Amino acid sequence: MKTSTKTKSLKRITALLLLTASSSVLAAYPEKPITIIVPWAAGGGTDATARTIAAALEEQLGQTVNVVNRTGGSGVVGHSAMASAKPDGYTLGLATGELNMMHWQGLTDLTYEDFTPIGQINFDYAGIQVAADAPYDSVQELVDAIAEQPMGTFKASGTGQGGVWHLAFAGFLMDQGLEANRVTWIPSQGAAPAMTELAAGGIDIVPSSVPEGRSMIEAGRAKSLGVMAPERINSFPDVPTINEAIGSDYLVGEWRGITGPKGMDEEIVATLEEALEAAYNSDTYQGFMAKQGFGTEWRNAEEFGELMVEMDAVYGDIVESVGLSQ
């Protein structure tokens, strides 16, 4: 039986109305405040980066962008909160390189596949910070002291067990022919509390990014001996690379980027990606990052996703090498 012309017209009108309604909802995004979850403590580099990009995003999206710190579990708590959020674009997160490490250690089943990449906005290399009154003034002096003292004499901190700064320093020790666990790692909720503990004398080394130690360094309570980067950091020109200091080519650092939970609408992702790139290039973000010395590096959603895949394999090898693989 043939469908009547009237019936066909009604179907076309209905389809058009549904399409228009759907488009209107997407076009209106965002209609309410957005939350960015930070998996590390307030005051650290990840937190500062998140709050600055949030301010820049507000300018682009015309909505309030709130930052919420969800700490604990070596980054598991915050990343889990990102992944389990409703995929409607109103709860995002500033994911960090720990996402490529936690599952290798058996801390969580979460992997990069549980997230929607939106854009990478930052990359920072590991530095080596010690107290201002520490009896060594160079990377070589510190390495020699670690080698000469009994296993476990030195204590380091800056992130949770198996976090990026832990793995970075363990890999550095191996690079220098020392045991990966020769320095005892004291888990913390981020670089900020670790730097406070360093200045108080509770630990000996914080291998975080140099900018994360800025406040204590500028206060004369800490000093940076070197950075595991290909070149010196513009805002810390007096801090040598470890290649300059001891001839090592060892390079390692932390990526940070905005993600959402798996299953986000492609048009909302595209809206956020466009706004995020504009926020990344804004004076608000670039000015702050340059002033603080944080590294800026942009990758769009597709490229960011590819980076996560690549780094997952790299960190898997490091985790296994330091004996933390589960």
Secondary structure, DSSP 8 states (H G I E B T S, - for coil): ----HHHHHHHHHHHHHHHHHHHHHHHH---S-EEEEESS-TTSHHHHHHHHHHHHHHHHHSS-EEEEE---GGGHHHHHHHHHS-SSSSEEEEEEGGGGTGGGGTS-S--GGGEEEEEEEEEEEBEEEEETT-S--SHHHHHHHHHHS-TT-SEE-SSSTTSHHHHHHHHHHHHTTS-TTSSEE---SSHHHHHHHHHHTS-SBB-SBGGGGHHHHHTTSEEEEEE-SSS--TT-TTS-BHHHHH------EEEEEEEEETT--HHHHHHHHHHHHHHHHSHHHHHHHHHHT-----B-HHHHHHHHHHHHHHHHHHHHHTT---
